[in-house]
Structure formats: structure tokens, C-alpha cells
Amino acid sequence: MSAALARVNAFRTVRGLVGRLFDLVTTSAVYRPSPLDRHLRDLYTMCQHATVQDQILQSSGAVLLGGTPRNPVAVGLPE
């Protein structure tokens, strides 16, 4: 379960950092060939994956509070 939480945190943190870099570079990231554009799109796509969704946070919270997770497999528990 801690790996699932770490994964969600890592993906979202990196997405935020690259988004901030994109903002700091301003129009250079749009009008010139820039790897930031591709990285930002890739990170937004990766954060749509099932292993990084809010259901992971909800299921982890349920386990930590003694409840039943909605998606036990996603947090590393057997079905």
C-alpha cells in the first residue's frame, strides 16, 4: 500500500513541477521545439492511468482506517 501511495505522490509531484517549468519558460515552450511540451503531455497522460487515480488514495485511506478498500488489488492487497 505504501508503494501505491508513493507512486501517486511521485507522479503528481513531477506533473506539478514540469507544469511549473512550462509556465516559467512561457511562450518558448510553445513556439520553439521544446522537450517540456512533450514531457508535460506525457505526464498528464500518465496521471490518467488507473494506478494514479483518486481511487488509490481512497482505497489506501480505507485500509488505514480499518475499512474495506474499493480496489484492493490497486493498493497491493489480494482480492
MODELLER restraints for C-alpha pairs under 7 A, 6 or more apart:
rsr = mdl.restraints
at = mdl.atoms
rsr.add(forms.Gaussian(group=physical.xy_distance, feature=features.Distance(at['CA:1:A'], at['CA:60:A']), mean=6.45, stdev=0.5))
rsr.add(forms.Gaussian(group=physical.xy_distance, feature=features.Distance(at['CA:1:A'], at['CA:75:A']), mean=4.62, stdev=0.5))
rsr.add(forms.Gaussian(group=physical.xy_distance, feature=features.Distance(at['CA:1:A'], at['CA:76:A']), mean=5.56, stdev=0.5))
rsr.add(forms.Gaussian(group=physical.xy_distance, feature=features.Distance(at['CA:4:A'], at['CA:56:A']), mean=6.97, stdev=0.5))
rsr.add(forms.Gaussian(group=physical.xy_distance, feature=features.Distance(at['CA:4:A'], at['CA:75:A']), mean=5.56, stdev=0.5))
rsr.add(forms.Gaussian(group=physical.xy_distance, feature=features.Distance(at['CA:5:A'], at['CA:57:A']), mean=6.81, stdev=0.5))
rsr.add(forms.Gaussian(group=physical.xy_distance, feature=features.Distance(at['CA:8:A'], at['CA:52:A']), mean=4.88, stdev=0.5))
rsr.add(forms.Gaussian(group=physical.xy_distance, feature=features.Distance(at['CA:11:A'], at['CA:47:A']), mean=6.47, stdev=0.5))
rsr.add(forms.Gaussian(group=physical.xy_distance, feature=features.Distance(at['CA:12:A'], at['CA:47:A']), mean=6.97, stdev=0.5))
rsr.add(forms.Gaussian(group=physical.xy_distance, feature=features.Distance(at['CA:15:A'], at['CA:40:A']), mean=6.90, stdev=0.5))
rsr.add(forms.Gaussian(group=physical.xy_distance, feature=features.Distance(at['CA:15:A'], at['CA:43:A']), mean=5.55, stdev=0.5))
rsr.add(forms.Gaussian(group=physical.xy_distance, feature=features.Distance(at['CA:15:A'], at['CA:44:A']), mean=6.79, stdev=0.5))
rsr.add(forms.Gaussian(group=physical.xy_distance, feature=features.Distance(at['CA:18:A'], at['CA:40:A']), mean=6.11, stdev=0.5))
rsr.add(forms.Gaussian(group=physical.xy_distance, feature=features.Distance(at['CA:19:A'], at['CA:40:A']), mean=6.38, stdev=0.5))
rsr.add(forms.Gaussian(group=physical.xy_distance, feature=features.Distance(at['CA:22:A'], at['CA:29:A']), mean=6.34, stdev=0.5))
rsr.add(forms.Gaussian(group=physical.xy_distance, feature=features.Distance(at['CA:22:A'], at['CA:36:A']), mean=6.30, stdev=0.5))
rsr.add(forms.Gaussian(group=physical.xy_distance, feature=features.Distance(at['CA:29:A'], at['CA:36:A']), mean=6.38, stdev=0.5))
rsr.add(forms.Gaussian(group=physical.xy_distance, feature=features.Distance(at['CA:29:A'], at['CA:37:A']), mean=6.11, stdev=0.5))
rsr.add(forms.Gaussian(group=physical.xy_distance, feature=features.Distance(at['CA:30:A'], at['CA:37:A']), mean=6.98, stdev=0.5))
rsr.add(forms.Gaussian(group=physical.xy_distance, feature=features.Distance(at['CA:51:A'], at['CA:74:A']), mean=6.58, stdev=0.5))
rsr.add(forms.Gaussian(group=physical.xy_distance, feature=features.Distance(at['CA:56:A'], at['CA:74:A']), mean=6.43, stdev=0.5))
rsr.add(forms.Gaussian(group=physical.xy_distance, feature=features.Distance(at['CA:56:A'], at['CA:75:A']), mean=6.45, stdev=0.5))
rsr.add(forms.Gaussian(group=physical.xy_distance, feature=features.Distance(at['CA:59:A'], at['CA:69:A']), mean=4.23, stdev=0.5))
rsr.add(forms.Gaussian(group=physical.xy_distance, feature=features.Distance(at['CA:59:A'], at['CA:70:A']), mean=5.62, stdev=0.5))
rsr.add(forms.Gaussian(group=physical.xy_distance, feature=features.Distance(at['CA:59:A'], at['CA:71:A']), mean=6.01, stdev=0.5))
rsr.add(forms.Gaussian(group=physical.xy_distance, feature=features.Distance(at['CA:59:A'], at['CA:72:A']), mean=6.84, stdev=0.5))
rsr.add(forms.Gaussian(group=physical.xy_distance, feature=features.Distance(at['CA:59:A'], at['CA:75:A']), mean=6.92, stdev=0.5))
rsr.add(forms.Gaussian(group=physical.xy_distance, feature=features.Distance(at['CA:60:A'], at['CA:69:A']), mean=6.88, stdev=0.5))
rsr.add(forms.Gaussian(group=physical.xy_distance, feature=features.Distance(at['CA:60:A'], at['CA:75:A']), mean=6.36, stdev=0.5))
rsr.add(forms.Gaussian(group=physical.xy_distance, feature=features.Distance(at['CA:62:A'], at['CA:68:A']), mean=5.75, stdev=0.5))
rsr.add(forms.Gaussian(group=physical.xy_distance, feature=features.Distance(at['CA:62:A'], at['CA:69:A']), mean=5.29, stdev=0.5))
rsr.add(forms.Gaussian(group=physical.xy_distance, feature=features.Distance(at['CA:63:A'], at['CA:69:A']), mean=5.98, stdev=0.5))
rsr.add(forms.Gaussian(group=physical.xy_distance, feature=features.Distance(at['CA:72:A'], at['CA:78:A']), mean=6.48, stdev=0.5))
rsr.add(forms.Gaussian(group=physical.xy_distance, feature=features.Distance(at['CA:72:A'], at['CA:79:A']), mean=6.06, stdev=0.5))
rsr.add(forms.Gaussian(group=physical.xy_distance, feature=features.Distance(at['CA:73:A'], at['CA:79:A']), mean=6.16, stdev=0.5))
